[in-house]
Amino acid sequence: MSNPHEASSPHERVLAPADWTTGPVADLYSSYVAAAALSAAQELGLLDELAEQGKTSYGNGDHPDLDDGVVRTILRALHWAGVVVIEEDGPVLTGPRFAEAYAARGYFYWLVKGCGELFSIAPQVAKTENRVGDFYRRDMRAVAIGSRIIGEEEVERLFDQVLADRPPRKVADLGCGSGQRLIRIAGNHPEASGVGVDIARASVQLASESVADAGLADRITIHRGNVLELDPSPAFADVDTITCVFMGHDFWPYDSCVATLRALRAAFPRAERLLLCDVVRTTELPGPDTTVFTLGFEGVHALMGDYLPTLDEWRQAFTESGWECRTIHPTVTPPNGHFFELVPSAG
Ligand SMILES: C[S@@+](CC[C@H](N)C(=O)[O-])C[C@H]1O[C@@H](n2cnc3c(N)ncnc32)[C@H](O)[C@@H]1O
């Protein structure tokens, strides 16, 4: 007969403090702090400094405008994570995980600075009665900068290739974020002009500043607007190429997506192609092979109540809305990303 006082599940097992004050659960705790430190180091320029010079000072020695204790705290968390190595009485050097962490910095910045508050208010937004009106906040400048870094490698190279094969005359970038894509396209194609549309004030401001700083205000204009409600406009009349990166999921759910894709054909009557790139929803449970970004991206959109489509759902929406998908390029960065080359269907 079993003893009713004997622990019958791991949950009931009597734990010694040493079972959890170090080890995997303690690491989970410290990972949260290290993720926040990575995001802060990105914004403060410490990561770029380490990437360029291989070192920084332990404290505010190189940054008199920053608080000494805060800089040390950030660097200590990064030391714990192996991103930097704090030498005794010496500089802080890049650590064994620096290269990988630097490559992933956009994902951390997007998550922590851009969307971090959503996770801390998850219990509040879980209650259906609270999910009305503006029930959450995100830092859209950080979202735009994080997205720019996330797309910098593979996605922008795909754009370079596709646009080099058939140079654009005028590009409309939907959900233009930082404006970086239009600036890059204008640099690669000196004859091309561009128009960016974004709904967030912070993105419109950032994109407008970036365009002006690049000296391209005569070729690129930025407009505040809702891509889901675009009407034909003189600024769109001669657009031959529409681009849309990391915001296509905002077209959804399905009926709204089909309506938006159809409306784009009317708003951009001379568009010859739509180059749409987005991350799709995974269908398997998370496990040891879960990629960076996946839990954060899917979690943030669930908290906001935004529907994320799968690849098959995208395909169906293209067909129904009058866009023919000519090519799909899957991306490794971001994980689960797909770059769709679409042309208006005949008729
Ligand atoms: C994840 S960011 C991507 C930014 C940029 N496309 C890039 O590749 O870096 C998504 C952007 O889409 C914008 N956005 C979301 N919904 C929108 C809508 N309905 N109309 C216009 N912009 C929208 C957001 O404000 C944000 O700047």
Ligand as a Chemical Component Dictionary entry (heavy atoms), coordinates in Angstrom:
data_LIG
# 
_chem_comp.id                   LIG 
_chem_comp.type                 NON-POLYMER 
_chem_comp.pdbx_formal_charge   0 
_chem_comp.three_letter_code    LIG 
# 
loop_
_chem_comp_atom.comp_id 
_chem_comp_atom.atom_id 
_chem_comp_atom.alt_atom_id 
_chem_comp_atom.type_symbol 
_chem_comp_atom.charge 
_chem_comp_atom.model_Cartn_x 
_chem_comp_atom.model_Cartn_y 
_chem_comp_atom.model_Cartn_z 
_chem_comp_atom.pdbx_ordinal 
LIG C1  C1  C 0  7.573  45.160 -37.263 1  
LIG S1  S1  S 1  7.576  46.763 -37.901 2  
LIG C2  C2  C 0  8.416  46.538 -39.460 3  
LIG C3  C3  C 0  8.999  47.826 -39.994 4  
LIG C4  C4  C 0  9.636  47.755 -41.375 5  
LIG N1  N1  N 0  8.711  47.299 -42.374 6  
LIG C5  C5  C 0  10.882 46.908 -41.394 7  
LIG O1  O1  O 0  10.981 46.013 -42.237 8  
LIG O2  O2  O -1 11.795 47.133 -40.603 9  
LIG C6  C6  C 0  5.895  46.928 -38.442 10 
LIG C7  C7  C 0  5.554  48.327 -38.850 11 
LIG O3  O3  O 0  4.267  48.301 -39.456 12 
LIG C8  C8  C 0  3.523  49.397 -38.958 13 
LIG N2  N2  N 0  2.091  49.069 -39.074 14 
LIG C9  C9  C 0  1.405  48.122 -38.399 15 
LIG N3  N3  N 0  0.115  48.114 -38.780 16 
LIG C10 C10 C 0  -0.007 49.079 -39.731 17 
LIG C11 C11 C 0  -1.094 49.565 -40.510 18 
LIG N4  N4  N 0  -2.319 49.034 -40.399 19 
LIG N5  N5  N 0  -0.873 50.561 -41.383 20 
LIG C12 C12 C 0  0.366  51.107 -41.495 21 
LIG N6  N6  N 0  1.431  50.699 -40.783 22 
LIG C13 C13 C 0  1.253  49.691 -39.915 23 
LIG C14 C14 C 0  4.008  49.577 -37.541 24 
LIG O4  O4  O 0  3.740  50.869 -37.061 25 
LIG C15 C15 C 0  5.493  49.281 -37.672 26 
LIG O5  O5  O 0  6.250  50.425 -37.946 27 
# 
loop_
_chem_comp_bond.comp_id 
_chem_comp_bond.atom_id_1 
_chem_comp_bond.atom_id_2 
_chem_comp_bond.value_order 
_chem_comp_bond.pdbx_ordinal 
LIG C1  S1  SING 1  
LIG S1  C2  SING 2  
LIG S1  C6  SING 3  
LIG C2  C3  SING 4  
LIG C3  C4  SING 5  
LIG C4  N1  SING 6  
LIG C4  C5  SING 7  
LIG C5  O1  DOUB 8  
LIG C5  O2  SING 9  
LIG C6  C7  SING 10 
LIG C7  O3  SING 11 
LIG C7  C15 SING 12 
LIG O3  C8  SING 13 
LIG C8  N2  SING 14 
LIG C8  C14 SING 15 
LIG N2  C9  SING 16 
LIG N2  C13 SING 17 
LIG C9  N3  DOUB 18 
LIG N3  C10 SING 19 
LIG C10 C11 SING 20 
LIG C10 C13 DOUB 21 
LIG C11 N4  SING 22 
LIG C11 N5  DOUB 23 
LIG N5  C12 SING 24 
LIG C12 N6  DOUB 25 
LIG N6  C13 SING 26 
LIG C14 O4  SING 27 
LIG C14 C15 SING 28 
LIG C15 O5  SING 29 
# 
